[in-house]
Amino acid sequence: MALFDAEHLSTTYMSRGEPHAPFDDVSFELSAGGVYDLTGPSGSGKTTLLRVCARMLPRTSGTLRIEGADAGSMPPAQWRRRVCLVPQQCTLVPGTVGDNLRLPWTLRINAGSRPPDDAELARLLRAVELGDVGCGTDASQLSGGQQARVALLRAFATRPRVLLLDEVDAALDDDSAMAVGRLCRSLAAEEGCAVLRIRHRPPDGMADAVFVLADGVIDRTETGGGDAS
């Protein structure tokens, strides 16, 4: 059984006053422990597809399942705790890096669960080349690339079952982008989750397969990756 599967997805929205259907009858699945890249031409609907999978946009038709459970069997907030979308443009709240990394635990949906301690947060920061940034650092003093990585770590720290990443490495330099790729690979392996990443950068060797969304359809190509050091 796939960890996550989408079957016969379609969606329609208004664009310039006209209905627009970026894709139709799209199906794919993600396995536990897998990292997948989602590529395709600009405007092909990649971000829309992630938003539909996160139940942030309605689907016109089709089925979404996480670990065999249909999306309709749980409230959207519960679904998004398990299927987490990280947008390309993330924002941090005023306060420290630690405040931002622990932000999800201030929300009602995470009530009763324990936030990660400083040692775990420090480990995550080192994993994305932010070892010189402490939990007490003022988040407003971070560069744009550093802020993007902290926002990504905030999602990682909640340990979702599926991470949907909308080109989160676009603003990063090559070394930082590679560190993010290694973190995706490590998290997928250690937690048994799945990561689906929209990427326009050259392949980093971390993905097990690539999905190409073009002309309203999706194709999958195995890469033999996932073993880059």
Helices and strands as residue ranges (DSSP letters): E 4-10, E 13-15, E 18-20, E 26-30, E 35-39, H 46-53, E 61-66, E 69-70, G 71-73, H 76-82, E 83-86, H 97-101, G 103-106, G 108-110, H 118-127, G 139-141, H 144-157, E 162-166, H 174-191, E 194-198, E 209-214, E 217-222
